[in-house]
Amino acid sequence: MNVIKVKNCSTCGNEFNCGDTLDGMKCWCNDFPPIFAPTDVIDCLCPSCFKNACVQKIDDYVKTVSPEKAVENKAAALPKTTSLVEGIDYYLENGNYVFKAWYHLKRGNCCKNGCRHCPY
């Protein structure tokens, strides 16, 4: 059964595909961290608006994390993913990946490499 639906973003109004596919592919939103409770969002958002909402929510959370709180943070307890999301986990600077604090928090510990955005 195909569960893909065409929806309109509750923020910008653009149409987008929502849902899993017949061939077992999961919806695009599964690439993002599961940080929203169902009551946080009125309805589905398009990929662009959803990414922006994730970035804002993550940035707000990261501001509350001190080195003392970083060791047992809620990001480390999230299900592990195999994909990184530009703007959430990293950004590009002169062709190099620069990992953001969220990426380090998800890893759960300091790698001792002196990373620019290390929260530990």
C-alpha positions in Angstrom: 0.0 0.0 0.0 1.4 3.4 -1.0 1.1 5.9 1.8 2.6 8.9 0.0 0.3 11.9 0.3 0.6 15.3 -1.3 0.3 17.9 1.5 0.6 21.6 1.8 3.1 23.0 4.2 1.3 24.6 7.2 4.0 27.3 7.2 4.7 28.3 3.6 1.8 26.6 1.8 4.0 24.8 -0.7 3.1 21.3 -1.8 5.3 18.4 -0.9 5.2 14.6 -0.7 4.6 13.1 2.7 4.9 9.4 3.7 6.6 6.1 3.1 6.8 4.5 -0.4 5.8 1.1 -1.7 9.4 0.0 -2.1 10.0 0.4 1.6 11.7 3.8 1.5 10.9 5.9 4.6 9.5 9.4 4.4 12.1 12.2 4.0 11.3 13.4 7.5 12.9 10.3 9.0 16.3 11.8 8.1 15.8 14.5 10.7 16.2 14.0 14.5 13.0 13.0 16.3 12.9 16.2 18.4 9.2 17.2 18.0 6.3 16.0 20.1 3.1 15.7 18.0 1.7 18.7 19.9 4.7 20.9 18.8 3.5 21.1 15.2 0.1 21.9 13.9 0.5 19.9 10.7 3.2 18.6 8.5 5.9 21.0 7.2 7.7 20.9 3.8 11.3 19.8 3.9 12.6 23.4 4.0 10.3 24.6 6.7 10.8 21.4 8.7 14.6 21.8 8.5 14.3 25.5 9.6 12.1 24.5 12.6 14.6 21.7 13.6 17.5 24.1 13.4 15.7 26.6 15.6 14.6 24.0 18.2 18.1 22.5 18.3 19.9 25.9 18.5 17.5 26.8 21.4 18.4 23.5 23.2 22.1 23.8 22.6 22.1 27.3 24.2 20.9 25.6 27.5 23.7 23.0 27.5 26.7 23.7 29.7 29.8 21.4 29.7 28.4 19.9 33.0 25.1 19.1 31.3 26.6 17.9 28.1 27.7 14.6 29.5 24.1 13.3 30.0 22.2 15.3 27.4 19.0 14.2 25.6 20.6 14.3 22.1 22.9 11.4 23.0 19.9 9.3 23.8 18.2 9.8 20.4 18.2 6.9 18.0 21.4 6.8 16.0 21.2 7.7 12.3 23.6 7.0 9.4 23.0 10.3 7.7 24.1 13.8 8.6 22.0 16.9 7.8 23.7 20.0 6.6 22.7 23.0 8.8 21.8 20.7 11.7 24.9 18.4 12.2 27.4 20.4 10.2 28.0 23.3 7.9 30.6 23.8 5.1 33.4 26.3 5.4 35.9 26.6 2.6 35.0 23.1 1.5 35.5 21.6 4.9 32.9 20.1 7.2 32.5 21.9 10.5 30.5 19.9 13.0 28.0 21.8 15.1 27.5 21.3 18.8 24.4 19.2 18.1 26.6 16.6 16.2 29.0 16.4 19.2 26.1 16.1 21.7 24.6 13.2 19.7 28.0 11.5 19.7 27.8 11.6 23.5 31.4 12.4 24.4 34.4 14.6 23.6 36.8 13.3 21.0 39.7 15.4 22.4 40.4 17.0 19.0 39.7 20.6 20.1 36.6 20.9 17.9 35.4 24.5 17.4 31.8 23.8 18.6 32.6 21.1 21.2 30.0 21.5 24.1 32.1 19.4 26.5 
